[in-house]
Amino acid sequence: MYAYIFNSLIFKRWHWYGHHFMQRLRGGSHPFAESILEACLACDTAMPGYAKRVVDLMAAASGREKNERERDYEQLLQLLAELLVVRQVVTFEWSFPVSFHSEPRAAGSKRNPEITVAGPQFHLGVEVKAPALLEHQRKRAQNETQIPARAFTPERLKIVTQGKEFTLPRDNPVKDFLISADAKFAAFKRADPNFIGLLVIVWDDHVYEPISSLIHDDAGLFTDNSFARDANGEPLRFSNVDGVVVIRHLHQFVNIAGDRGPVDGAQHALDYGRAGEFPWKVFIENPQGHAVPEVVLECFQALPPSPVLGAEYSPKDLVWWFRM
């Protein structure tokens, strides 16, 4: 695999991760590169050809610097998010025989989720999404006031923000993720009404943002007050998506690639974590969807969102940031 990487565009053009893989040519190694390679090989064992496809996609995000850099950077984070989740699915100890299929397509559809899992008890599809957060993170760091959900009228918002700059909700990407996953799962649902469609969103450490986007009483996408409406003014329902798993991990990729090391008990960049250990992953069911089997929630180590897990695991109206 290293030989394949060395012959890829990662080493022929400028690349965000060129430095990390270069350490192998210098007789050493870099934990970030090693973690990517291990995850690729773990997935390749279950789905031959997967590792080279990931390297090809990773290498394609190369050769562009300056103003176009962020596009490649965030594409790479999306790819790592997919690798994180797929590795967890294929290495989980399922209690019954299962088969895995990478980027499968249902009959009559050109859309495909990241992976499907077929077993005697269910047929599961998993779509993985990671938002572009760089600009949002900058605003969040600069502004004292953050509005995680569309919880205020324009008049009330003026009072709350007191005329100062504030950070808007990052809820449109969550809506777009649901629309995309709903479309990808539609053909699978038509072929098998018992098919389970699961959207996994990999966010950074501020998981109250997607949680608020999904279940805030005043505007959540899974509520009757959803801000997303169809042409008739009715809430969008995303009936092909049975639930959403939210994982806080994008910052781990950034930290470890930047030689700052993992946080919160992570052992390496693609370490999904262990059941019963912080940071928690949460599962948010779609009221319009099917029940998700308990074993699937065990695979993703997903718990219902609750303030018992921590303040960041429940919807928020308003966040004020204080510099310490």
ZADO-1210 file (C-alpha; in nm, 4 decimals, padded with zeros to 6 digits):
<atoms>
<atom x="00.0000" y="00.0000" z="00.0000" code="MET" pos="1"/>
<atom x="00.2864" y="00.2381" z="00.0706" code="TYR" pos="2"/>
<atom x="00.4264" y="00.1638" z="-00.2754" code="ALA" pos="3"/>
<atom x="00.0866" y="00.2490" z="-00.4226" code="TYR" pos="4"/>
<atom x="00.0766" y="00.5734" z="-00.2235" code="ILE" pos="5"/>
<atom x="00.4312" y="00.6692" z="-00.3245" code="PHE" pos="6"/>
<atom x="00.3328" y="00.6306" z="-00.6898" code="ASN" pos="7"/>
<atom x="00.0165" y="00.8385" z="-00.6512" code="SER" pos="8"/>
<atom x="-00.0472" y="01.2092" z="-00.7002" code="LEU" pos="9"/>
<atom x="00.0176" y="01.2578" z="-00.3289" code="ILE" pos="10"/>
<atom x="00.3885" y="01.2493" z="-00.4219" code="PHE" pos="11"/>
<atom x="00.3622" y="01.3978" z="-00.7710" code="LYS" pos="12"/>
<atom x="00.1836" y="01.7179" z="-00.6753" code="ARG" pos="13"/>
<atom x="00.1437" y="01.9329" z="-00.3664" code="TRP" pos="14"/>
<atom x="-00.0782" y="01.7581" z="-00.1122" code="HIS" pos="15"/>
<atom x="-00.1994" y="01.8332" z="00.2402" code="TRP" pos="16"/>
<atom x="-00.0862" y="01.4901" z="00.3602" code="TYR" pos="17"/>
<atom x="00.2350" y="01.4582" z="00.1588" code="GLY" pos="18"/>
<atom x="00.4465" y="01.5423" z="00.4637" code="HIS" pos="19"/>
<atom x="00.2880" y="01.2646" z="00.6696" code="HIS" pos="20"/>
<atom x="00.3432" y="00.9884" z="00.4173" code="PHE" pos="21"/>
<atom x="00.6918" y="01.1217" z="00.3329" code="MET" pos="22"/>
<atom x="00.8156" y="01.0162" z="00.6756" code="GLN" pos="23"/>
<atom x="00.8061" y="00.6543" z="00.5594" code="ARG" pos="24"/>
<atom x="01.0500" y="00.7307" z="00.2776" code="LEU" pos="25"/>
<atom x="01.2795" y="00.8870" z="00.5359" code="ARG" pos="26"/>
<atom x="01.2926" y="00.5678" z="00.7384" code="GLY" pos="27"/>
<atom x="01.0347" y="00.6628" z="00.9990" code="GLY" pos="28"/>
<atom x="00.6582" y="00.6956" z="01.0147" code="SER" pos="29"/>
<atom x="00.3889" y="00.9451" z="01.1059" code="HIS" pos="30"/>
<atom x="00.0961" y="00.8377" z="01.3290" code="PRO" pos="31"/>
<atom x="-00.1542" y="01.0182" z="01.1067" code="PHE" pos="32"/>
<atom x="-00.0398" y="00.8341" z="00.7931" code="ALA" pos="33"/>
<atom x="-00.0187" y="00.5042" z="00.9795" code="GLU" pos="34"/>
<atom x="-00.3740" y="00.5445" z="01.1056" code="SER" pos="35"/>
<atom x="-00.5056" y="00.6094" z="00.7538" code="ILE" pos="36"/>
<atom x="-00.3188" y="00.3099" z="00.6157" code="LEU" pos="37"/>
<atom x="-00.4399" y="00.0757" z="00.8919" code="GLU" pos="38"/>
<atom x="-00.8017" y="00.1841" z="00.8414" code="ALA" pos="39"/>
<atom x="-00.7766" y="00.1399" z="00.4651" code="CYS" pos="40"/>
<atom x="-00.6411" y="-00.2132" z="00.5034" code="LEU" pos="41"/>
<atom x="-00.9051" y="-00.3054" z="00.7630" code="ALA" pos="42"/>
<atom x="-01.1771" y="-00.2004" z="00.5191" code="CYS" pos="43"/>
<atom x="-01.0014" y="-00.3685" z="00.2282" code="ASP" pos="44"/>
<atom x="-01.0121" y="-00.7014" z="00.4111" code="THR" pos="45"/>
<atom x="-01.3917" y="-00.6811" z="00.4119" code="ALA" pos="46"/>
<atom x="-01.4257" y="-00.5158" z="00.0695" code="MET" pos="47"/>
<atom x="-01.1298" y="-00.5855" z="-00.1632" code="PRO" pos="48"/>
<atom x="-01.0236" y="-00.2831" z="-00.3630" code="GLY" pos="49"/>
<atom x="-01.1468" y="-00.0356" z="-00.1038" code="TYR" pos="50"/>
<atom x="-00.7998" y="00.0778" z="00.0070" code="ALA" pos="51"/>
<atom x="-00.6755" y="00.1738" z="-00.3385" code="LYS" pos="52"/>
<atom x="-01.0006" y="00.3559" z="-00.4138" code="ARG" pos="53"/>
<atom x="-00.9578" y="00.5665" z="-00.0979" code="VAL" pos="54"/>
<atom x="-00.5958" y="00.6458" z="-00.1865" code="VAL" pos="55"/>
<atom x="-00.7040" y="00.7485" z="-00.5365" code="ASP" pos="56"/>
<atom x="-00.9694" y="00.9814" z="-00.3956" code="LEU" pos="57"/>
<atom x="-00.7244" y="01.1206" z="-00.1437" code="MET" pos="58"/>
<atom x="-00.4597" y="01.1766" z="-00.4079" code="ALA" pos="59"/>
<atom x="-00.7058" y="01.3553" z="-00.6364" code="ALA" pos="60"/>
<atom x="-00.7347" y="01.6379" z="-00.3813" code="ALA" pos="61"/>
<atom x="-00.3889" y="01.7667" z="-00.4705" code="SER" pos="62"/>
<atom x="-00.1967" y="02.0272" z="-00.6681" code="GLY" pos="63"/>
<atom x="-00.4011" y="02.3303" z="-00.5622" code="ARG" pos="64"/>
<atom x="-00.2779" y="02.5893" z="-00.3149" code="GLU" pos="65"/>
<atom x="-00.3612" y="02.9395" z="-00.1957" code="LYS" pos="66"/>
<atom x="-00.7261" y="03.0354" z="-00.2512" code="ASN" pos="67"/>
<atom x="-00.8367" y="02.6873" z="-00.3542" code="GLU" pos="68"/>
<atom x="-00.6692" y="02.5097" z="-00.0663" code="ARG" pos="69"/>
<atom x="-00.9694" y="02.4926" z="00.1630" code="GLU" pos="70"/>
<atom x="-01.1804" y="02.3058" z="-00.0912" code="ARG" pos="71"/>
<atom x="-00.9301" y="02.0197" z="-00.1039" code="ASP" pos="72"/>
<atom x="-00.8766" y="02.0338" z="00.2704" code="TYR" pos="73"/>
<atom x="-01.2462" y="01.9907" z="00.3469" code="GLU" pos="74"/>
<atom x="-01.2844" y="01.7199" z="00.0822" code="GLN" pos="75"/>
<atom x="-01.0106" y="01.5277" z="00.2617" code="LEU" pos="76"/>
<atom x="-01.1907" y="01.5667" z="00.5946" code="LEU" pos="77"/>
<atom x="-01.5055" y="01.4259" z="00.4312" code="GLN" pos="78"/>
<atom x="-01.3066" y="01.1299" z="00.3017" code="LEU" pos="79"/>
<atom x="-01.1537" y="01.0654" z="00.6444" code="LEU" pos="80"/>
<atom x="-01.5003" y="01.0832" z="00.8001" code="ALA" pos="81"/>
<atom x="-01.6177" y="00.8128" z="00.5594" code="GLU" pos="82"/>
<atom x="-01.3134" y="00.6012" z="00.6382" code="LEU" pos="83"/>
<atom x="-01.3697" y="00.6405" z="01.0133" code="LEU" pos="84"/>
<atom x="-01.7297" y="00.5197" z="00.9909" code="VAL" pos="85"/>
<atom x="-01.6783" y="00.2432" z="00.7346" code="VAL" pos="86"/>
<atom x="-01.3887" y="00.1027" z="00.9379" code="ARG" pos="87"/>
<atom x="-01.6131" y="00.0903" z="01.2441" code="GLN" pos="88"/>
<atom x="-01.8876" y="-00.0917" z="01.0518" code="VAL" pos="89"/>
<atom x="-01.6627" y="-00.3602" z="00.9032" code="VAL" pos="90"/>
<atom x="-01.4598" y="-00.4229" z="01.2208" code="THR" pos="91"/>
<atom x="-01.7595" y="-00.4377" z="01.4554" code="PHE" pos="92"/>
<atom x="-01.8203" y="-00.7881" z="01.5924" code="GLU" pos="93"/>
<atom x="-02.1617" y="-00.8614" z="01.4446" code="TRP" pos="94"/>
<atom x="-02.3340" y="-01.1496" z="01.6235" code="SER" pos="95"/>
<atom x="-02.4512" y="-01.3040" z="01.2940" code="PHE" pos="96"/>
<atom x="-02.3083" y="-01.3421" z="00.9415" code="PRO" pos="97"/>
<atom x="-02.3083" y="-01.0201" z="00.7404" code="VAL" pos="98"/>
<atom x="-02.1781" y="-00.9062" z="00.4032" code="SER" pos="99"/>
<atom x="-02.0528" y="-00.5585" z="00.3188" code="PHE" pos="100"/>
<atom x="-02.0874" y="-00.3696" z="-00.0070" code="HIS" pos="101"/>
<atom x="-01.9000" y="-00.0482" z="-00.0816" code="SER" pos="102"/>
<atom x="-02.0934" y="00.2237" z="-00.2659" code="GLU" pos="103"/>
<atom x="-02.3722" y="-00.0102" z="-00.3814" code="PRO" pos="104"/>
<atom x="-02.6518" y="00.0968" z="-00.6134" code="ARG" pos="105"/>
<atom x="-03.0092" y="-00.0201" z="-00.6029" code="ALA" pos="106"/>
<atom x="-03.1834" y="-00.1109" z="-00.9274" code="ALA" pos="107"/>
<atom x="-03.2893" y="00.1943" z="-01.1239" code="GLY" pos="108"/>
<atom x="-03.0763" y="00.4397" z="-00.9262" code="SER" pos="109"/>
<atom x="-02.7439" y="00.6110" z="-00.9921" code="LYS" pos="110"/>
<atom x="-02.7101" y="00.7200" z="-00.6298" code="ARG" pos="111"/>
<atom x="-02.5242" y="00.5175" z="-00.3707" code="ASN" pos="112"/>
<atom x="-02.4524" y="00.5352" z="00.0034" code="PRO" pos="113"/>
<atom x="-02.1054" y="00.4681" z="00.1453" code="GLU" pos="114"/>
<atom x="-02.1777" y="00.1099" z="00.2495" code="ILE" pos="115"/>
<atom x="-02.4558" y="-00.1425" z="00.2980" code="THR" pos="116"/>
<atom x="-02.4625" y="-00.4256" z="00.5496" code="VAL" pos="117"/>
<atom x="-02.6707" y="-00.7314" z="00.4650" code="ALA" pos="118"/>
<atom x="-02.7568" y="-00.9889" z="00.7293" code="GLY" pos="119"/>
<atom x="-03.0351" y="-01.2302" z="00.8180" code="PRO" pos="120"/>
<atom x="-03.2083" y="-00.9708" z="01.0362" code="GLN" pos="121"/>
<atom x="-03.1859" y="-00.6545" z="00.8283" code="PHE" pos="122"/>
<atom x="-03.0446" y="-00.4720" z="00.5274" code="HIS" pos="123"/>
<atom x="-02.8718" y="-00.1528" z="00.6376" code="LEU" pos="124"/>
<atom x="-02.7454" y="00.1411" z="00.4331" code="GLY" pos="125"/>
<atom x="-02.5048" y="00.3981" z="00.5785" code="VAL" pos="126"/>
<atom x="-02.4451" y="00.7432" z="00.4325" code="GLU" pos="127"/>
<atom x="-02.1631" y="00.9490" z="00.5851" code="VAL" pos="128"/>
<atom x="-02.1448" y="01.3276" z="00.5709" code="LYS" pos="129"/>
<atom x="-01.9081" y="01.5886" z="00.7134" code="ALA" pos="130"/>
<atom x="-01.9772" y="01.9624" z="00.6860" code="PRO" pos="131"/>
<atom x="-01.7445" y="02.2309" z="00.5561" code="ALA" pos="132"/>
<atom x="-01.6776" y="02.4118" z="00.8818" code="LEU" pos="133"/>
<atom x="-01.3646" y="02.6233" z="00.8368" code="LEU" pos="134"/>
<atom x="-01.5409" y="02.9551" z="00.7806" code="GLU" pos="135"/>
<atom x="-01.8011" y="02.8736" z="01.0463" code="HIS" pos="136"/>
<atom x="-01.5271" y="02.7863" z="01.2956" code="GLN" pos="137"/>
<atom x="-01.3582" y="03.1220" z="01.2346" code="ARG" pos="138"/>
<atom x="-01.6829" y="03.3100" z="01.2979" code="LYS" pos="139"/>
<atom x="-01.7561" y="03.0999" z="01.6043" code="ARG" pos="140"/>
<atom x="-01.4125" y="03.1878" z="01.7431" code="ALA" pos="141"/>
<atom x="-01.4545" y="03.5604" z="01.6737" code="GLN" pos="142"/>
<atom x="-01.8126" y="03.6256" z="01.7828" code="ASN" pos="143"/>
<atom x="-01.9282" y="03.6331" z="02.1440" code="GLU" pos="144"/>
<atom x="-02.2826" y="03.5284" z="02.0542" code="THR" pos="145"/>
<atom x="-02.3858" y="03.2122" z="01.8722" code="GLN" pos="146"/>
<atom x="-02.7367" y="03.1123" z="01.7631" code="ILE" pos="147"/>
<atom x="-02.7312" y="02.7296" z="01.7164" code="PRO" pos="148"/>
<atom x="-03.0954" y="02.7059" z="01.6012" code="ALA" pos="149"/>
<atom x="-03.3579" y="02.9288" z="01.4421" code="ARG" pos="150"/>
<atom x="-03.5172" y="02.9910" z="01.7787" code="ALA" pos="151"/>
<atom x="-03.5727" y="03.3696" z="01.7673" code="PHE" pos="152"/>
<atom x="-03.7949" y="03.6058" z="01.5752" code="THR" pos="153"/>
<atom x="-03.6045" y="03.8857" z="01.3959" code="PRO" pos="154"/>
<atom x="-03.7187" y="04.1308" z="01.6641" code="GLU" pos="155"/>
<atom x="-03.6083" y="03.9079" z="01.9491" code="ARG" pos="156"/>
<atom x="-03.2799" y="03.8346" z="01.7736" code="LEU" pos="157"/>
<atom x="-03.1941" y="04.2059" z="01.7708" code="LYS" pos="158"/>
<atom x="-03.2471" y="04.2209" z="02.1457" code="ILE" pos="159"/>
<atom x="-03.0410" y="03.9082" z="02.2142" code="VAL" pos="160"/>
<atom x="-02.7464" y="04.0078" z="01.9953" code="THR" pos="161"/>
<atom x="-02.7542" y="04.3767" z="02.0977" code="GLN" pos="162"/>
<atom x="-02.6397" y="04.4856" z="01.7551" code="GLY" pos="163"/>
<atom x="-02.3168" y="04.2825" z="01.7719" code="LYS" pos="164"/>
<atom x="-02.1933" y="04.0301" z="01.5184" code="GLU" pos="165"/>
<atom x="-02.3186" y="03.6788" z="01.5883" code="PHE" pos="166"/>
<atom x="-02.2709" y="03.3289" z="01.4501" code="THR" pos="167"/>
<atom x="-02.5659" y="03.1899" z="01.2560" code="LEU" pos="168"/>
<atom x="-02.6873" y="02.8283" z="01.2778" code="PRO" pos="169"/>
<atom x="-02.5021" y="02.5778" z="01.0599" code="ARG" pos="170"/>
<atom x="-02.8269" y="02.3972" z="00.9840" code="ASP" pos="171"/>
<atom x="-02.8457" y="02.4190" z="00.6051" code="ASN" pos="172"/>
<atom x="-02.5736" y="02.1528" z="00.5605" code="PRO" pos="173"/>
<atom x="-02.7705" y="01.9203" z="00.7918" code="VAL" pos="174"/>
<atom x="-03.0791" y="01.9770" z="00.5777" code="LYS" pos="175"/>
<atom x="-02.8788" y="01.9081" z="00.2617" code="ASP" pos="176"/>
<atom x="-02.7337" y="01.5913" z="00.4148" code="PHE" pos="177"/>
<atom x="-03.0834" y="01.4650" z="00.4890" code="LEU" pos="178"/>
<atom x="-03.2062" y="01.5466" z="00.1385" code="ILE" pos="179"/>
<atom x="-02.9088" y="01.3654" z="-00.0157" code="SER" pos="180"/>
<atom x="-02.9391" y="01.0592" z="00.2088" code="ALA" pos="181"/>
<atom x="-03.3143" y="01.0446" z="00.1550" code="ASP" pos="182"/>
<atom x="-03.2619" y="01.0345" z="-00.2224" code="ALA" pos="183"/>
<atom x="-02.9881" y="00.7713" z="-00.1994" code="LYS" pos="184"/>
<atom x="-03.1962" y="00.5410" z="00.0189" code="PHE" pos="185"/>
<atom x="-03.5176" y="00.5786" z="-00.1837" code="ALA" pos="186"/>
<atom x="-03.4466" y="00.3014" z="-00.4373" code="ALA" pos="187"/>
<atom x="-03.3321" y="00.0644" z="-00.1630" code="PHE" pos="188"/>
<atom x="-03.6564" y="00.1281" z="00.0263" code="LYS" pos="189"/>
<atom x="-03.8608" y="00.0608" z="-00.2858" code="ARG" pos="190"/>
<atom x="-03.6819" y="-00.2704" z="-00.3380" code="ALA" pos="191"/>
<atom x="-03.7053" y="-00.3665" z="00.0302" code="ASP" pos="192"/>
<atom x="-03.9592" y="-00.1858" z="00.2522" code="PRO" pos="193"/>
<atom x="-03.7695" y="-00.3096" z="00.5594" code="ASN" pos="194"/>
<atom x="-03.4430" y="-00.1523" z="00.4466" code="PHE" pos="195"/>
<atom x="-03.2858" y="00.0661" z="00.7186" code="ILE" pos="196"/>
<atom x="-03.1329" y="00.3953" z="00.6048" code="GLY" pos="197"/>
<atom x="-02.8905" y="00.5613" z="00.8468" code="LEU" pos="198"/>
<atom x="-02.7233" y="00.8988" z="00.8028" code="LEU" pos="199"/>
<atom x="-02.4007" y="00.9478" z="00.9995" code="VAL" pos="200"/>
<atom x="-02.2827" y="01.3070" z="01.0453" code="ILE" pos="201"/>
<atom x="-01.9239" y="01.3607" z="01.1568" code="VAL" pos="202"/>
<atom x="-01.8954" y="01.7071" z="01.3135" code="TRP" pos="203"/>
<atom x="-01.6332" y="01.8827" z="01.5210" code="ASP" pos="204"/>
<atom x="-01.6433" y="01.9145" z="01.9009" code="ASP" pos="205"/>
<atom x="-01.9537" y="02.1392" z="01.8983" code="HIS" pos="206"/>
<atom x="-02.2126" y="01.8651" z="01.8522" code="VAL" pos="207"/>
<atom x="-02.4939" y="02.0769" z="01.9962" code="TYR" pos="208"/>
<atom x="-02.5026" y="02.2405" z="01.6513" code="GLU" pos="209"/>
<atom x="-02.6298" y="01.9403" z="01.4485" code="PRO" pos="210"/>
<atom x="-02.8376" y="01.8242" z="01.7466" code="ILE" pos="211"/>
<atom x="-03.0097" y="02.1639" z="01.7590" code="SER" pos="212"/>
<atom x="-03.0580" y="02.1556" z="01.3822" code="SER" pos="213"/>
<atom x="-03.2382" y="01.8223" z="01.4093" code="LEU" pos="214"/>
<atom x="-03.4527" y="01.8367" z="01.7218" code="ILE" pos="215"/>
<atom x="-03.4831" y="02.1943" z="01.8486" code="HIS" pos="216"/>
<atom x="-03.8515" y="02.2418" z="01.9313" code="ASP" pos="217"/>
<atom x="-03.8819" y="02.5670" z="01.7361" code="ASP" pos="218"/>
<atom x="-03.7111" y="02.4714" z="01.4103" code="ALA" pos="219"/>
<atom x="-03.5626" y="02.1188" z="01.4209" code="GLY" pos="220"/>
<atom x="-03.5649" y="01.9248" z="01.0956" code="LEU" pos="221"/>
<atom x="-03.7256" y="01.6231" z="01.2650" code="PHE" pos="222"/>
<atom x="-04.0061" y="01.8327" z="01.4216" code="THR" pos="223"/>
<atom x="-04.3346" y="01.9736" z="01.2951" code="ASP" pos="224"/>
<atom x="-04.1800" y="02.3200" z="01.3276" code="ASN" pos="225"/>
<atom x="-03.8965" y="02.2395" z="01.0861" code="SER" pos="226"/>
<atom x="-03.7470" y="02.5349" z="00.9050" code="PHE" pos="227"/>
<atom x="-03.7274" y="02.3210" z="00.5875" code="ALA" pos="228"/>
<atom x="-04.0567" y="02.3329" z="00.3968" code="ARG" pos="229"/>
<atom x="-04.1861" y="02.2039" z="00.0652" code="ASP" pos="230"/>
<atom x="-04.3684" y="02.4075" z="-00.2005" code="ALA" pos="231"/>
<atom x="-04.6935" y="02.3716" z="-00.0056" code="ASN" pos="232"/>
<atom x="-04.5413" y="02.4946" z="00.3169" code="GLY" pos="233"/>
<atom x="-04.5344" y="02.1491" z="00.4758" code="GLU" pos="234"/>
<atom x="-04.2265" y="02.0262" z="00.6689" code="PRO" pos="235"/>
<atom x="-03.9863" y="01.8086" z="00.4690" code="LEU" pos="236"/>
<atom x="-04.0040" y="01.4578" z="00.6115" code="ARG" pos="237"/>
<atom x="-03.7013" y="01.2569" z="00.4806" code="PHE" pos="238"/>
<atom x="-03.8984" y="00.9347" z="00.5220" code="SER" pos="239"/>
<atom x="-03.6208" y="00.7181" z="00.3738" code="ASN" pos="240"/>
<atom x="-03.3808" y="00.8185" z="00.6527" code="VAL" pos="241"/>
<atom x="-03.4648" y="00.6223" z="00.9661" code="ASP" pos="242"/>
<atom x="-03.2263" y="00.8083" z="01.1918" code="GLY" pos="243"/>
<atom x="-02.9079" y="01.0105" z="01.2286" code="VAL" pos="244"/>
<atom x="-02.5919" y="00.9296" z="01.4229" code="VAL" pos="245"/>
<atom x="-02.3849" y="01.2334" z="01.5239" code="VAL" pos="246"/>
<atom x="-02.0138" y="01.1902" z="01.5978" code="ILE" pos="247"/>
<atom x="-01.7707" y="01.4569" z="01.7225" code="ARG" pos="248"/>
<atom x="-01.4432" y="01.3809" z="01.5456" code="HIS" pos="249"/>
<atom x="-01.3405" y="01.6295" z="01.2731" code="LEU" pos="250"/>
<atom x="-01.1192" y="01.8163" z="01.5190" code="HIS" pos="251"/>
<atom x="-00.9287" y="01.4928" z="01.5878" code="GLN" pos="252"/>
<atom x="-00.8234" y="01.4747" z="01.2212" code="PHE" pos="253"/>
<atom x="-00.7113" y="01.8374" z="01.2294" code="VAL" pos="254"/>
<atom x="-00.5222" y="01.8044" z="01.5585" code="ASN" pos="255"/>
<atom x="-00.3369" y="01.4857" z="01.4713" code="ILE" pos="256"/>
<atom x="-00.2491" y="01.5949" z="01.1173" code="ALA" pos="257"/>
<atom x="-00.1143" y="01.9152" z="01.2714" code="GLY" pos="258"/>
<atom x="00.1057" y="01.7208" z="01.5154" code="ASP" pos="259"/>
<atom x="-00.0953" y="01.8379" z="01.8151" code="ARG" pos="260"/>
<atom x="-00.1970" y="01.4872" z="01.9141" code="GLY" pos="261"/>
<atom x="-00.5382" y="01.3337" z="01.9862" code="PRO" pos="262"/>
<atom x="-00.7687" y="01.4497" z="02.2650" code="VAL" pos="263"/>
<atom x="-01.0444" y="01.2937" z="02.4762" code="ASP" pos="264"/>
<atom x="-00.8909" y="00.9487" z="02.4867" code="GLY" pos="265"/>
<atom x="-00.8546" y="00.8917" z="02.1129" code="ALA" pos="266"/>
<atom x="-00.5585" y="00.6677" z="02.0394" code="GLN" pos="267"/>
<atom x="-00.5077" y="00.7698" z="01.6771" code="HIS" pos="268"/>
<atom x="-00.6764" y="00.9700" z="01.4008" code="ALA" pos="269"/>
<atom x="-00.9144" y="00.6941" z="01.2884" code="LEU" pos="270"/>
<atom x="-00.9931" y="00.5678" z="01.6387" code="ASP" pos="271"/>
<atom x="-01.3738" y="00.5523" z="01.6520" code="TYR" pos="272"/>
<atom x="-01.3702" y="00.5040" z="02.0282" code="GLY" pos="273"/>
<atom x="-01.5142" y="00.2478" z="02.2651" code="ARG" pos="274"/>
<atom x="-01.8640" y="00.1914" z="02.3981" code="ALA" pos="275"/>
<atom x="-01.9230" y="00.3503" z="02.7355" code="GLY" pos="276"/>
<atom x="-01.6416" y="00.6025" z="02.6946" code="GLU" pos="277"/>
<atom x="-01.6441" y="00.9760" z="02.6244" code="PHE" pos="278"/>
<atom x="-01.6863" y="01.1348" z="02.3731" code="PRO" pos="279"/>
<atom x="-02.0378" y="01.0025" z="02.3284" code="TRP" pos="280"/>
<atom x="-02.2024" y="00.9401" z="01.9939" code="LYS" pos="281"/>
<atom x="-02.5738" y="01.0104" z="01.9720" code="VAL" pos="282"/>
<atom x="-02.8590" y="00.8613" z="01.7733" code="PHE" pos="283"/>
<atom x="-03.1557" y="01.0756" z="01.6774" code="ILE" pos="284"/>
<atom x="-03.4487" y="00.8821" z="01.5393" code="GLU" pos="285"/>
<atom x="-03.6645" y="01.0151" z="01.2596" code="ASN" pos="286"/>
<atom x="-04.0272" y="01.0097" z="01.3792" code="PRO" pos="287"/>
<atom x="-04.1263" y="00.9289" z="01.0210" code="GLN" pos="288"/>
<atom x="-03.8835" y="00.6365" z="00.9898" code="GLY" pos="289"/>
<atom x="-03.8552" y="00.2732" z="01.0899" code="HIS" pos="290"/>
<atom x="-03.7121" y="00.1533" z="01.4195" code="ALA" pos="291"/>
<atom x="-03.3367" y="00.0993" z="01.3946" code="VAL" pos="292"/>
<atom x="-03.2237" y="-00.2407" z="01.5322" code="PRO" pos="293"/>
<atom x="-03.0451" y="-00.2272" z="01.8660" code="GLU" pos="294"/>
<atom x="-02.7414" y="-00.4066" z="01.7245" code="VAL" pos="295"/>
<atom x="-02.6931" y="-00.1216" z="01.4767" code="VAL" pos="296"/>
<atom x="-02.6921" y="00.1301" z="01.7603" code="LEU" pos="297"/>
<atom x="-02.4416" y="-00.0919" z="01.9398" code="GLU" pos="298"/>
<atom x="-02.2196" y="-00.0870" z="01.6328" code="CYS" pos="299"/>
<atom x="-02.2199" y="00.2920" z="01.6321" code="PHE" pos="300"/>
<atom x="-02.2052" y="00.3156" z="02.0152" code="GLN" pos="301"/>
<atom x="-02.4951" y="00.5585" z="01.9813" code="ALA" pos="302"/>
<atom x="-02.7032" y="00.6861" z="02.2728" code="LEU" pos="303"/>
<atom x="-03.0099" y="00.9136" z="02.2810" code="PRO" pos="304"/>
<atom x="-02.9107" y="01.2823" z="02.3103" code="PRO" pos="305"/>
<atom x="-02.9472" y="01.4037" z="02.6673" code="SER" pos="306"/>
<atom x="-02.8013" y="01.6712" z="02.8965" code="PRO" pos="307"/>
<atom x="-02.6983" y="01.3784" z="03.1174" code="VAL" pos="308"/>
<atom x="-02.4232" y="01.3133" z="02.8602" code="LEU" pos="309"/>
<atom x="-02.3094" y="01.6758" z="02.8881" code="GLY" pos="310"/>
<atom x="-02.4386" y="02.0231" z="02.8102" code="ALA" pos="311"/>
<atom x="-02.3370" y="01.9913" z="02.4448" code="GLU" pos="312"/>
<atom x="-02.5659" y="01.6912" z="02.3942" code="TYR" pos="313"/>
<atom x="-02.8955" y="01.8799" z="02.3945" code="SER" pos="314"/>
<atom x="-03.0455" y="02.1514" z="02.1714" code="PRO" pos="315"/>
<atom x="-02.9470" y="02.5103" z="02.2418" code="LYS" pos="316"/>
<atom x="-03.1200" y="02.8459" z="02.1864" code="ASP" pos="317"/>
<atom x="-02.8199" y="03.0627" z="02.2502" code="LEU" pos="318"/>
<atom x="-02.4498" y="03.0360" z="02.3352" code="VAL" pos="319"/>
<atom x="-02.2394" y="03.3185" z="02.4754" code="TRP" pos="320"/>
<atom x="-01.8653" y="03.2724" z="02.4535" code="TRP" pos="321"/>
<atom x="-01.6372" y="03.4214" z="02.7172" code="PHE" pos="322"/>
<atom x="-01.2612" y="03.4496" z="02.6694" code="ARG" pos="323"/>
<atom x="-01.0703" y="03.3086" z="02.9662" code="MET" pos="324"/>
</atoms>
